[in-house]
């Protein structure tokens, strides 16, 4: 139980500091610290990520840092995609899911290594930018399928899409992405829950609740720390950590 709380705090800290990236640690935490079966870990990850993002986004909603038109344009196709990805996830061997997950962790590591910290991108985009509706919807569908299939939030894909396709500023993109991630995550979880329950898998709601609580506390702590830490060095360190975790998942659960 302590392992789950520690993992949740790390996940939340990453979400608070970087605006994304933390949810990709949820599946390894459930696999290796809580010892959940792979498909249950992927499904539980969706509920945990959705819960953390839902609570954390309340601050952004209060501060009016959420663009509701973009939530609808990106989120509704994303929910369809996540449900479809979850449907596909219960049809394939969990090793295939984890192999895709390892690939996704590697991509996230590269993007975080090469990317700039979010504060230095604060001028990117803009509320007056061109709104590419079709591309936003297709991107939402694609990210949703990935989210449902491997159980991650996909914030590192959603935020750039909202900036460069949706024309949002960084602060609005981060706030909007949390709402979208929550919508997508719950959509995928309900499909997994229905399918896995029918196969007599059980969900540890006590662990799920603890991880949501720990993740929320960590995310608010991360937001507080974000203005006091050297983000560029932290981001590169986190990208190295993601590579290490990808290697662990590949060697322990895929090979």
N, C-alpha and C positions, 0 to 999 in steps of 0.2 A: 504493500500500500504506500509506503514511504517512497518507493521508487517511482510510482505513478505520479505522486505529488511533485517530486523533484523534476520529472520529465515535463509535467504540465507547466511548471514555473519557467523552465527554459523555453518552452514553446511560446508562452505568453510574452516573455521578455523579447524574444526575437520579433514577434508580431508588433510589439510596441515600439521597438527601436528602428526596425527596417520597414515596417508597413506590410511586409510579406515574408515568406520564407519559413516561418515557424511551424506552420501546419504540416510541412513536409517531414517534420520530425515525429509526428504523432504515430504513424504506423510503426516505425522502429521502436518507439517507446512501448507500444502495446505488445509488439512481438517479443521483445527481448527483456523488458523490465517487468511486464505483467504476464508474459507467457500465454497470450491469446492465440488461438488458431488464426491462420493468415486471413481467411475471408471474414471472420468475425472482427479481426483487428482493422481491416479496411473499412468495414461497415461502421464500426464504433468510431473510427477516426472521423468519418463524415459527420456524425452527430456531435462529437466533441468540437470539431472545427466550427460547425454551424452555431453551436451554443456560445462559444467564445466570441465569435464575430458578431452574433446578435446582441450580446450584452455590451461588447466594446463599442459597437456602432451607435449605441444610444447617446454617447457623448457627442459624436459627430452630427447626429440628428438634431440634438439640442442646439449645437452651434451652427446649424444650417450648412454643414459641410457635406451634404449628400445631394446629388443631382437625381431627382426622382425620374425624369424622362429617360436618363441613361440607365437607371435601375431597370426600368421596363424594357428598353430596347435590348439591353445585354442580358438581363436576368431571366426573362421569360424563355428565350431560346436556350439559355444556359440550363434552366430547369429541365427542359425537354432533353437536352444533351446529357445531363447528369443521370436522369432516369434511364436513358438508353444505355449509357455507359455502365450503370449498375446492373441492368438486365444482361448485358454482355459479360460482366464480371462474374455473375453466378453461373454462366454457361461454360467457362473455361477453367483450366487448372490454375490454382493459385500461384504456381511457379511462373506462369506466363504473366500474370498481373504484377508479381514482384520484379520480374525482369524489366517490364515497362517502367515500373516505379524506380528501379535503379537508373535507367536511362534518363528519366525525368529529373532525378536528383543530380545527375551529372550536368544536365542542361542548366538547371537552376544554379549550380556551383559556378559554371562558366559565366552566366549572366551576372551573378553577384560579383564575381571577380572583376569583370570588365566594366560593370555599371558604376555610375556615380551615386553617392549617397543621396537620399531623397531631398535633403535641404538644398543641395547644389543644383537640383533640377526644378527648384520651385518656380522658375520662370518658364518652364516648358509648357507647351500647350497654352490654353487660354479659353475662357468661356465663350469667346467670340469666334473660335476656330470653326473650320468646316466640319459639319456633322455627316459622316459617311454611314448612313443608316444600314444599308445592306451589308457592308463589311463588318459593322458592329454586331449585327445579328448572327452572321456566319461565324465570327470569332467567338461569340458567346456560346454558340452551339458546339464548336470545336473544343473550347476550354471545358464546357460542361461534360462532354464525353470523357475527357481525360480525368476530370474530377470524380465522376462516378466510377470509372474503371479502376483507379488506383487509390482513391480515398484522400486526395489532397485538395486544398482550397484553390490553388491556382492563382493566388494574388500576384505572383511575379509575372504572370501572363496577362492578367486582367488590367492591372494598373497601366502598363505601357499602351494597351489597346485603348483605354479610356482617354489617355493623353493624346495619342497620335491619330486615332481614328475618331474619337469622340470630341476632341478639342477642349478637354477639361484641363484646368491647372492641376498641379501635383496634389495640393491639399484636398481639392474636391475629388480627384481620382482615388486617393487612398480611402477617404470616407465613403465614397460610393461603392468601392470594391468590397468593403466589409459587408455591406448589405447584400450585395450580389452573391458573395461567397456563402453567406448564411442561407439564402434562398436555394442555391444549387445543392449545398450539402444536405439539407433536410430532404430535398426531393430525391436524391440518390439513396439516402438512408432508408426511406420508407420502402423502396423497392428491395433493398438488401434485407430489411427486417422481415418483409413478407416471405421472401424466398428462403432465407436461412431458417426462419422459425418453422416453416413447413418441413425442413430437414432435421428438426429437433436440435438445432444449435440454440444456445442460450446466450443472453447478453448480461454482462456484469454492470448493472446500472449504478451500483455503488462506486465502482472505479470510474465509470463515465462521468458521474456527477462530481467526484473529487477532481478529476482532470479538467472539467469545465471551470470549476471554482478556482483551481490553481492557475489555469491559463488566463482567466480574467484578471486575477491579482497580478500575475506576471506581466500582462499586457499594459495595465495601468502603470505599473512600476517602470516598464520599458519606455512608455511615453514620457514619464518624468525624467528618466535617465538620458533620453535621446538628445536633449540639449546640453548635456554635460559630458558626453563621451566622444572620442575621436571616431566618427562613423566609418571613415574610409578604411582604417586599420581593422576595425571590428568586422566590417563587411568582408574583407579579404580573409580574415581569420575564420569567419563563418563559412565561407565558400570552401576552404580547406577541410573544415569539419564535415561538410556535406559530402565531399569526396570520400573521406574516411568512412562515413556511414554507408555510402553507396557500396563500398568494397565489402563492408561487414555484411550487409544484406545479401549481396551477390554470393559471397562465399558460404554464408550460413544457411540461406534459404532458397537460393536458386540453383546452385551447383548440385 
